[in-house]
Amino acid sequence: MGLVLTDNLPLFELAIPCEVFGVARPDLHDPWYELTMVRGEPGEITTAGGLAPSSAAPVEALRAMDTIVVPACERSLQVDRAAQEPLLAELRAAAARGARIASLCSGAYLLAQAGLLDGRDATTHWMNWDDFEASFPAVRLRRDVLFTAEGGVFTSAGTAAGVELCLQLVREDFGDDVARSVARRMVVAERRGAAQSEYLESVGRALPPDPVRHAMDWAERNLHAPIGPDAMARRARMSRRTLYRRFEAVAGTSPTQWLLERRIEAARRLLETTSLPVERVAERAGIGTAANLRQHFSRAVGMSPSEYRRARRRAAG
């Protein structure tokens, strides 16, 4: 795994992948990751806190990496594409050969400059939303999520959302239980389940309303059943319109999208922990048919259910 270093990068975004991927955890999975720091630009590289990594591989080392993480970068790198062309060329080549590439926070600018986000969902820190959207109109900016995953390319929202993204990579490689254990050791929530909008400085919200939370808990226990927003509204004892309005404030997305995401996660767990055929996984996750599962799962995870199951078994073996 390659960790791209650029000058004046924030310490926190550097520390996240170092903690998740750089600390050996043989009791959870052996082998663990081999994390290599890679120089993303020429010259001396110093973090925003004044630390200078003593050694880093040249940018060409990315050619041997199957996963590449690009942390946040300072403003000059966000606007000067020409100066970063050697790094961008390596990122494009890595994507072309099938490497998994993830950005943390404003690192999404470098992925977008490389053209890796064109036609894909992506997110970044909320302070950069307008600028990012204007700079990269071919990218589908998502303002309602903490991270995105599409076709082997990942982006995360601001700062701490990078933790969720890195844990998602662990989950894809080693499964839910290992990701959950890493989260516990870091004393962080495995999934916050919130939208980035919940953290905007301009927004002050009260605690989430109990009826909506009650409906969400009930829905999670009954994902296998053919329930939808109308059933959740009845459970919360409110109109469908009121549920949608309040649900957005609580979860940062619609009830329909939230239910789909929960069902995809349920399907993921079933694929990892059972040998059920895809048709049965679709039924038990509440997605209906195998065709529906393949469509939604591939869009969310970047591979078919069968491919995902094979990848999990290879990783476990």
C-alpha positions as CSV (number, residue, x, y, z in Angstrom):
1,M,0.0,0.0,0.0
2,G,1.4,3.4,-1.0
3,L,0.7,6.6,1.1
4,V,1.3,9.7,-1.0
5,L,3.2,12.6,0.7
6,T,2.9,16.1,-0.5
7,D,4.4,19.2,1.1
8,N,2.6,20.9,4.0
9,L,0.0,18.0,4.2
10,P,-2.0,18.0,7.4
11,L,-0.8,15.8,10.2
12,F,-4.1,14.3,11.1
13,E,-4.8,13.1,7.6
14,L,-1.3,11.6,7.5
15,A,-1.8,9.9,10.9
16,I,-5.1,8.2,10.0
17,P,-3.7,5.8,7.4
18,C,-0.5,5.3,9.4
19,E,-2.6,4.2,12.4
20,V,-5.1,2.0,10.4
21,F,-2.7,0.4,7.9
22,G,0.8,1.0,9.4
23,V,0.4,-0.8,12.8
24,A,0.8,-4.5,12.6
25,R,-2.1,-6.5,14.0
26,P,-1.2,-10.2,13.7
27,D,-3.9,-11.2,16.1
28,L,-6.5,-9.8,13.8
29,H,-5.0,-10.8,10.4
30,D,-1.6,-11.9,9.4
31,P,-0.2,-10.7,7.1
32,W,-1.4,-7.1,7.7
33,Y,-0.7,-4.2,5.3
34,E,2.7,-3.1,4.1
35,L,2.5,0.7,4.2
36,T,5.1,2.6,2.1
37,M,5.4,6.4,2.2
38,V,5.9,7.7,-1.3
39,R,7.1,11.2,-2.3
40,G,4.3,12.8,-4.4
41,E,6.4,15.8,-5.5
42,P,10.1,16.7,-5.8
43,G,12.0,18.6,-3.1
44,E,11.7,18.5,0.7
45,I,8.4,17.5,2.1
46,T,7.3,18.8,5.5
47,T,4.0,18.3,7.2
48,A,1.8,21.2,8.3
49,G,3.1,20.6,11.9
50,G,6.7,21.0,10.8
51,L,7.6,17.3,10.8
52,A,9.8,16.1,7.9
53,P,9.5,12.3,7.1
54,S,13.0,11.0,7.2
55,S,12.6,8.7,4.2
56,A,10.1,8.2,1.4
57,A,10.2,6.2,-1.8
58,P,10.2,8.0,-5.1
59,V,6.8,8.5,-6.9
60,E,7.7,5.6,-9.3
61,A,7.2,3.3,-6.3
62,L,3.5,3.6,-6.8
63,R,3.8,1.3,-9.8
64,A,4.2,-1.6,-7.4
65,M,1.2,-0.7,-5.1
66,D,-2.2,-2.4,-5.3
67,T,-3.7,0.3,-3.0
68,I,-2.8,4.0,-3.0
69,V,-4.0,6.5,-0.4
70,V,-3.8,10.3,-1.1
71,P,-4.3,12.4,2.0
72,A,-5.4,16.0,2.1
73,C,-3.2,18.5,0.2
74,E,-2.7,22.2,0.5
75,R,-4.4,24.8,-1.7
76,S,-1.5,25.4,-4.1
77,L,-1.8,21.7,-5.1
78,Q,-5.5,21.9,-5.5
79,V,-5.2,24.6,-8.2
80,D,-1.9,23.8,-10.0
81,R,-2.4,20.7,-12.1
82,A,0.6,21.2,-14.3
83,A,3.0,21.1,-11.3
84,Q,1.6,17.7,-10.2
85,E,1.6,16.0,-13.6
86,P,4.2,13.3,-12.6
87,L,2.1,12.2,-9.7
88,L,-1.1,12.5,-11.7
89,A,0.4,10.3,-14.4
90,E,1.3,7.6,-11.9
91,L,-2.3,7.7,-10.4
92,R,-3.8,7.3,-13.9
93,A,-1.5,4.4,-14.6
94,A,-2.3,2.8,-11.3
95,A,-6.0,3.1,-12.0
96,A,-5.6,1.6,-15.5
97,R,-4.0,-1.5,-14.1
98,G,-6.7,-2.0,-11.5
99,A,-5.1,-0.5,-8.3
100,R,-7.5,0.7,-5.6
101,I,-7.1,4.5,-5.1
102,A,-8.5,6.5,-2.1
103,S,-8.3,10.1,-1.2
104,L,-8.8,11.7,2.2
105,C,-10.5,15.1,2.5
106,S,-9.0,17.5,-0.1
107,G,-6.9,14.8,-1.6
108,A,-9.9,14.4,-3.9
109,Y,-8.6,17.3,-5.9
110,L,-5.6,15.3,-7.0
111,L,-7.8,12.4,-8.0
112,A,-10.1,14.7,-9.9
113,Q,-7.1,16.4,-11.7
114,A,-6.0,12.9,-12.8
115,G,-9.4,12.4,-14.3
116,L,-10.2,9.4,-12.0
117,L,-13.4,10.9,-10.7
118,D,-15.0,11.9,-14.0
119,G,-18.5,10.5,-14.2
120,R,-18.2,9.1,-10.7
121,D,-19.6,10.0,-7.3
122,A,-17.1,11.8,-5.1
123,T,-17.0,14.0,-1.9
124,T,-14.6,16.2,-0.1
125,H,-14.5,18.6,2.8
126,W,-17.7,20.7,3.0
127,M,-15.6,23.9,2.9
128,N,-14.5,23.0,-0.6
129,W,-17.8,21.9,-2.0
130,D,-18.6,24.9,-4.2
131,D,-15.0,25.3,-5.4
132,F,-14.6,21.6,-6.2
133,E,-17.9,21.4,-8.1
134,A,-17.0,24.4,-10.2
135,S,-13.5,23.1,-10.9
136,F,-14.6,19.6,-11.8
137,P,-18.1,19.7,-13.5
138,A,-17.6,16.1,-14.8
139,V,-17.6,14.8,-11.2
140,R,-20.8,14.0,-9.4
141,L,-20.2,15.8,-6.1
142,R,-22.0,14.1,-3.1
143,R,-22.8,16.4,-0.3
144,D,-24.8,13.8,1.7
145,V,-22.2,11.2,2.5
146,L,-19.0,10.8,4.6
147,F,-17.2,8.8,1.9
148,T,-17.8,7.3,-1.6
149,A,-16.8,4.1,-3.2
150,E,-17.2,3.4,-6.9
151,G,-15.2,1.3,-9.3
152,G,-12.2,0.9,-7.0
153,V,-11.9,4.7,-6.5
154,F,-12.8,6.1,-3.0
155,T,-13.1,9.7,-1.6
156,S,-13.8,10.9,1.9
157,A,-15.3,14.0,3.4
158,G,-13.3,16.3,5.8
159,T,-10.7,15.2,8.3
160,A,-12.2,12.5,10.6
161,A,-14.3,11.1,7.8
162,G,-11.0,9.6,6.6
163,V,-11.2,7.2,9.5
164,E,-14.5,5.8,8.1
165,L,-13.0,5.4,4.7
166,C,-9.9,3.6,5.9
167,L,-12.0,1.3,8.0
168,Q,-14.1,0.6,4.8
169,L,-10.9,-0.5,3.0
170,V,-10.1,-2.8,6.0
171,R,-13.7,-4.1,5.8
172,E,-13.3,-4.9,2.1
173,D,-10.0,-6.7,2.6
174,F,-10.6,-8.6,5.9
175,G,-14.3,-8.4,6.7
176,D,-16.6,-6.7,9.2
177,D,-15.2,-8.3,12.3
178,V,-11.7,-7.1,11.7
179,A,-12.8,-3.6,10.8
180,R,-14.9,-3.5,13.9
181,S,-11.9,-4.6,16.1
182,V,-9.7,-1.9,14.6
183,A,-12.4,0.7,15.3
184,R,-12.6,-0.4,18.9
185,R,-8.8,-0.2,19.4
186,M,-8.9,3.3,17.9
187,V,-11.9,4.1,20.2
188,V,-13.9,5.4,17.3
189,A,-17.3,4.6,15.8
190,E,-17.0,2.0,13.1
191,R,-19.8,3.8,11.2
192,R,-21.1,7.2,12.2
193,G,-24.0,6.9,9.8
194,A,-24.4,10.7,9.4
195,A,-24.1,13.1,6.6
196,Q,-21.4,15.6,6.4
197,S,-24.0,18.4,6.5
198,E,-24.5,17.5,10.2
199,Y,-21.1,19.1,10.9
200,L,-21.5,22.4,9.0
201,E,-20.6,25.4,11.2
202,S,-23.7,27.2,10.0
203,V,-26.1,24.5,11.1
204,G,-27.2,24.0,14.7
205,R,-29.4,21.1,15.2
206,A,-31.2,19.7,18.2
207,L,-30.9,16.0,19.2
208,P,-32.5,13.7,16.6
209,P,-36.2,13.2,17.2
210,D,-36.9,9.9,19.0
211,P,-39.7,8.8,16.7
212,V,-37.4,8.8,13.6
213,R,-34.7,6.9,15.5
214,H,-37.3,4.4,16.7
215,A,-38.4,3.8,13.1
216,M,-34.8,3.4,11.9
217,D,-34.1,0.9,14.6
218,W,-37.3,-1.0,13.8
219,A,-36.4,-1.0,10.0
220,E,-32.9,-2.3,10.7
221,R,-34.4,-5.3,12.6
222,N,-36.8,-6.0,9.7
223,L,-34.7,-5.4,6.6
224,H,-35.7,-8.8,5.2
225,A,-39.4,-7.6,5.1
226,P,-40.9,-5.6,2.2
227,I,-40.9,-2.4,4.3
228,G,-40.4,1.1,2.8
229,P,-40.8,4.8,3.8
230,D,-44.5,4.4,4.2
231,A,-44.1,1.7,6.8
232,M,-41.4,3.7,8.6
233,A,-43.7,6.7,8.6
234,R,-46.5,4.6,10.3
235,R,-44.0,3.3,12.8
236,A,-42.9,6.9,13.6
237,R,-46.6,8.0,13.7
238,M,-46.1,10.8,11.2
239,S,-46.9,11.5,7.6
240,R,-44.6,10.4,4.8
241,R,-43.8,14.0,4.1
242,T,-42.9,14.8,7.7
243,L,-40.7,11.6,7.9
244,Y,-38.8,12.6,4.8
245,R,-38.1,16.1,6.2
246,R,-37.1,14.9,9.7
247,F,-35.2,11.9,8.3
248,E,-33.0,14.2,6.2
249,A,-32.0,16.1,9.4
250,V,-31.2,12.9,11.3
251,A,-29.4,10.8,8.6
252,G,-28.5,13.3,5.9
253,T,-30.3,11.2,3.2
254,S,-33.7,10.0,2.3
255,P,-35.5,7.0,3.9
256,T,-35.4,5.2,0.6
257,Q,-31.6,5.6,0.1
258,W,-30.9,4.8,3.8
259,L,-32.9,1.5,3.5
260,L,-31.0,0.6,0.4
261,E,-27.6,1.2,2.1
262,R,-28.6,-0.8,5.1
263,R,-29.7,-3.7,2.8
264,I,-26.5,-3.6,0.9
265,E,-24.6,-3.9,4.2
266,A,-26.8,-6.8,5.2
267,A,-26.1,-8.5,1.9
268,R,-22.4,-7.9,2.3
269,R,-22.4,-9.6,5.7
270,L,-24.4,-12.6,4.3
271,L,-21.9,-12.9,1.5
272,E,-19.0,-12.9,3.9
273,T,-20.5,-15.2,6.6
274,T,-22.7,-17.7,4.7
275,S,-22.7,-19.8,1.5
276,L,-26.2,-18.8,0.6
277,P,-26.8,-18.5,-3.2
278,V,-27.1,-14.9,-4.4
279,E,-30.9,-15.3,-4.8
280,R,-31.3,-16.2,-1.1
281,V,-29.0,-13.4,-0.1
282,A,-31.1,-10.9,-2.0
283,E,-34.3,-12.2,-0.3
284,R,-32.9,-12.1,3.2
285,A,-31.4,-8.7,2.7
286,G,-34.8,-7.4,1.5
287,I,-33.6,-6.5,-2.0
288,G,-35.9,-8.9,-3.8
289,T,-34.3,-10.6,-6.8
290,A,-30.7,-11.6,-7.6
291,A,-30.8,-9.1,-10.5
292,N,-31.7,-6.2,-8.2
293,L,-29.0,-7.2,-5.8
294,R,-26.4,-7.4,-8.6
295,Q,-27.4,-4.0,-9.9
296,H,-27.4,-2.2,-6.5
297,F,-24.4,-4.1,-5.0
298,S,-22.2,-3.4,-8.0
299,R,-22.9,0.3,-8.0
300,A,-22.2,0.6,-4.3
301,V,-19.3,-1.8,-3.9
302,G,-17.7,-1.8,-7.3
303,M,-18.0,-5.5,-8.0
304,S,-20.7,-8.1,-8.3
305,P,-21.9,-10.1,-5.2
306,S,-20.1,-13.2,-6.5
307,E,-16.9,-11.4,-7.1
308,Y,-17.1,-9.8,-3.7
309,R,-17.6,-13.3,-2.0
310,R,-14.6,-14.7,-3.9
311,A,-12.4,-11.7,-2.9
312,R,-13.3,-12.1,0.7
313,R,-12.5,-15.8,0.6
314,R,-9.1,-15.1,-1.0
315,A,-8.4,-12.6,1.7
316,A,-9.4,-14.9,4.5
317,G,-7.4,-17.8,3.0
